[in-house]
Amino acid sequence: MSQGDYQQLRRIMVEIISAYAKASGDVTGRDSVNPEVLRVMGEVPRHEFVLEQIKHYGYADEPLPIGHDKTTSQPFIVALMLDLLDVQADDTVLEVGTGLGYQAGILSRLVSQVYSMEIIEELASDAIERLGRLGFSNIEVRVGNGYYGLSERAPFDKIVVAAAPEQVPQTLIEQLKPGGRMVIPLGPAGEEQQLVLIIKDPAGEVRLINKLPVAFASLVMAH
């Protein structure tokens, strides 16, 4: 498939994301996605962040396998999560759950610095190789349990979590700056989960807002 073909598929993917956003606006409270998020998603090559044998499915609006019984998230969910984060150009962001690096790649074009945690060493190594090969330079991928955040780089302007704990990890709340935002799925695997926006006000008070029913793998708690 040519680069022109992939560009056309990205355009179609962005159109589908926009249509889904409009259709789900009554639930999410937002009927559109930040144009900057859509612009970057129209540029970042998702087909480079999936397994070689399914590259031709790279722009399908569905989760795709990345090995180790893990998937990369549906593009609409990625767009919604980053839209809810309300990222700014000077933000430092913590991502929990690197996978093969697709969401980190999008974030890197929207913010100043991305720190990404991946518990599976092989996935982290693969993500580092892909992100480096594609020229993403403001991302630091760490092997470790993102449930506990990354204390030596905290606090963060924004935190985005790509796996679901049953409750919000207190460590992540503590590592979020006052005035910051976190987007995280909550709930047991295989049961109803909610995508939740967490807003930490300037005084450090925390508010949770349910946004959309979702299905994510569980966030590992044990060290």
C-alpha positions as semicolon CSV with decimal commas, in nm:
position;residue;x (nm);y (nm);z (nm)
1;M;0,000;0,000;0,000
2;S;0,137;0,345;-0,094
3;Q;0,189;0,642;0,138
4;G;-0,090;0,816;-0,054
5;D;-0,323;0,526;0,027
6;Y;-0,235;0,552;0,396
7;Q;-0,298;0,929;0,389
8;Q;-0,640;0,871;0,240
9;L;-0,718;0,609;0,507
10;R;-0,614;0,857;0,778
11;R;-0,850;1,118;0,632
12;I;-1,135;0,867;0,640
13;M;-1,043;0,769;0,999
14;V;-1,060;1,134;1,108
15;E;-1,400;1,174;0,940
16;I;-1,529;0,868;1,126
17;I;-1,394;1,001;1,457
18;S;-1,575;1,331;1,396
19;A;-1,899;1,149;1,314
20;Y;-1,874;0,935;1,628
21;A;-1,805;1,241;1,840
22;K;-2,117;1,411;1,708
23;A;-2,329;1,099;1,760
24;S;-2,207;1,048;2,119
25;G;-2,223;1,414;2,222
26;D;-2,533;1,362;2,438
27;V;-2,337;1,111;2,648
28;T;-1,991;1,271;2,654
29;G;-2,104;1,632;2,672
30;R;-1,888;1,713;2,367
31;D;-2,009;1,677;2,010
32;S;-1,673;1,750;1,847
33;V;-1,303;1,679;1,898
34;N;-1,036;1,947;1,934
35;P;-0,922;2,027;1,577
36;E;-0,556;2,004;1,682
37;V;-0,608;1,646;1,805
38;L;-0,775;1,558;1,474
39;R;-0,500;1,727;1,274
40;V;-0,228;1,526;1,448
41;M;-0,426;1,201;1,421
42;G;-0,446;1,274;1,049
43;E;-0,064;1,283;1,037
44;V;0,062;1,012;1,276
45;P;0,093;0,677;1,090
46;R;-0,113;0,436;1,300
47;H;-0,021;0,152;1,061
48;E;0,336;0,177;1,197
49;F;0,210;0,101;1,550
50;V;0,038;-0,232;1,483
51;L;0,171;-0,577;1,401
52;E;0,323;-0,610;1,053
53;Q;0,070;-0,867;0,936
54;I;-0,229;-0,638;1,003
55;K;-0,087;-0,307;0,874
56;H;-0,367;-0,291;0,616
57;Y;-0,616;-0,270;0,906
58;G;-0,419;0,013;1,066
59;Y;-0,692;0,276;1,025
60;A;-0,993;0,065;1,117
61;D;-1,187;0,234;1,398
62;E;-1,144;-0,059;1,633
63;P;-0,887;-0,192;1,880
64;L;-0,609;-0,391;1,711
65;P;-0,381;-0,657;1,863
66;I;-0,023;-0,555;1,942
67;G;0,095;-0,884;2,097
68;H;0,112;-1,008;2,457
69;D;-0,270;-1,029;2,462
70;K;-0,285;-0,647;2,443
71;T;-0,451;-0,413;2,195
72;T;-0,408;-0,057;2,075
73;S;-0,719;0,147;2,148
74;Q;-0,993;0,234;1,899
75;P;-0,899;0,568;1,732
76;F;-1,222;0,735;1,846
77;I;-1,142;0,649;2,209
78;V;-0,787;0,784;2,169
79;A;-0,929;1,106;2,022
80;L;-1,189;1,139;2,297
81;M;-0,936;1,080;2,576
82;L;-0,694;1,339;2,438
83;D;-0,976;1,584;2,376
84;L;-1,093;1,549;2,738
85;L;-0,735;1,602;2,860
86;D;-0,738;1,952;2,703
87;V;-0,364;1,930;2,639
88;Q;-0,160;2,248;2,595
89;A;0,165;2,299;2,405
90;D;0,372;2,348;2,722
91;D;0,227;2,048;2,911
92;T;0,426;1,760;3,057
93;V;0,212;1,447;3,032
94;L;0,231;1,103;3,192
95;E;0,087;0,817;2,987
96;V;0,022;0,486;3,162
97;G;0,025;0,198;2,913
98;T;0,256;0,269;2,619
99;G;0,161;-0,032;2,410
100;L;0,349;0,015;2,083
101;G;0,350;0,393;2,124
102;Y;0,065;0,522;1,906
103;Q;-0,101;0,747;2,164
104;A;0,239;0,866;2,289
105;G;0,324;0,963;1,932
106;I;0,010;1,173;1,902
107;L;0,071;1,335;2,241
108;S;0,428;1,420;2,145
109;R;0,301;1,644;1,864
110;L;0,063;1,823;2,101
111;V;0,267;1,880;2,419
112;S;0,619;1,964;2,538
113;Q;0,717;1,632;2,701
114;V;0,567;1,284;2,730
115;Y;0,666;1,023;2,988
116;S;0,514;0,684;2,913
117;M;0,506;0,377;3,138
118;E;0,479;0,022;3,004
119;I;0,484;-0,284;3,230
120;I;0,574;-0,533;2,952
121;E;0,941;-0,493;2,866
122;E;0,911;-0,630;2,511
123;L;0,634;-0,383;2,426
124;A;0,833;-0,095;2,574
125;S;1,141;-0,190;2,370
126;D;0,933;-0,218;2,053
127;A;0,768;0,119;2,121
128;I;1,106;0,286;2,176
129;E;1,231;0,147;1,843
130;R;0,920;0,258;1,651
131;L;0,903;0,604;1,805
132;G;1,273;0,660;1,745
133;R;1,257;0,539;1,385
134;L;0,964;0,772;1,315
135;G;1,137;1,075;1,465
136;F;0,943;1,129;1,789
137;S;1,204;1,286;2,016
138;N;1,015;1,426;2,319
139;I;0,896;1,091;2,456
140;E;1,066;0,897;2,734
141;V;0,938;0,540;2,764
142;R;0,998;0,367;3,098
143;V;0,953;0,000;3,182
144;G;0,755;-0,022;3,504
145;N;0,417;-0,038;3,670
146;G;0,228;0,277;3,579
147;Y;-0,019;0,218;3,864
148;Y;0,241;0,391;4,081
149;G;0,315;0,667;3,832
150;L;0,662;0,813;3,787
151;S;0,745;1,002;4,104
152;E;1,086;1,131;3,992
153;R;0,923;1,323;3,702
154;A;0,611;1,435;3,890
155;P;0,406;1,644;3,910
156;F;0,237;1,626;3,569
157;D;0,006;1,871;3,396
158;K;-0,198;1,585;3,253
159;I;-0,218;1,207;3,301
160;V;-0,381;0,959;3,062
161;V;-0,429;0,594;3,153
162;A;-0,485;0,320;2,894
163;A;-0,587;0,039;3,132
164;A;-0,860;0,018;3,394
165;P;-0,810;0,000;3,770
166;E;-1,118;-0,053;3,988
167;Q;-1,040;0,268;4,177
168;V;-0,829;0,571;4,090
169;P;-0,471;0,508;4,210
170;Q;-0,393;0,757;4,485
171;T;-0,034;0,785;4,359
172;L;-0,160;0,922;4,027
173;I;-0,385;1,173;4,202
174;E;-0,085;1,289;4,406
175;Q;0,134;1,320;4,094
176;L;-0,121;1,538;3,913
177;K;-0,059;1,912;3,941
178;P;-0,329;2,135;4,091
179;G;-0,528;2,258;3,793
180;G;-0,443;1,936;3,606
181;R;-0,657;1,672;3,436
182;M;-0,651;1,293;3,422
183;V;-0,848;1,066;3,190
184;I;-0,879;0,706;3,306
185;P;-1,112;0,407;3,255
186;L;-1,248;0,268;3,581
187;G;-1,406;-0,068;3,663
188;P;-1,337;-0,443;3,668
189;A;-1,238;-0,614;3,341
190;G;-1,533;-0,785;3,178
191;E;-1,783;-0,568;3,363
192;E;-1,916;-0,222;3,291
193;Q;-1,640;0,037;3,297
194;Q;-1,660;0,413;3,264
195;L;-1,420;0,652;3,100
196;V;-1,369;0,915;3,370
197;L;-1,239;1,271;3,353
198;I;-1,068;1,377;3,676
199;I;-1,018;1,748;3,738
200;K;-0,791;1,865;4,018
201;D;-0,869;2,223;4,107
202;P;-0,605;2,482;4,210
203;A;-0,674;2,401;4,577
204;G;-0,608;2,030;4,517
205;E;-0,973;1,918;4,537
206;V;-1,060;1,637;4,296
207;R;-1,377;1,593;4,092
208;L;-1,466;1,279;3,888
209;I;-1,694;1,304;3,583
210;N;-1,818;0,990;3,404
211;K;-1,803;1,032;3,028
212;L;-1,867;0,707;2,839
213;P;-1,903;0,330;2,892
214;V;-1,581;0,161;2,773
215;A;-1,399;-0,174;2,779
216;F;-1,029;-0,176;2,876
217;A;-0,789;-0,437;3,009
218;S;-0,718;-0,419;3,382
219;L;-0,442;-0,198;3,519
220;V;-0,198;-0,419;3,710
221;M;-0,169;-0,315;4,075
222;A;0,104;-0,546;4,212
223;H;0,468;-0,440;4,196
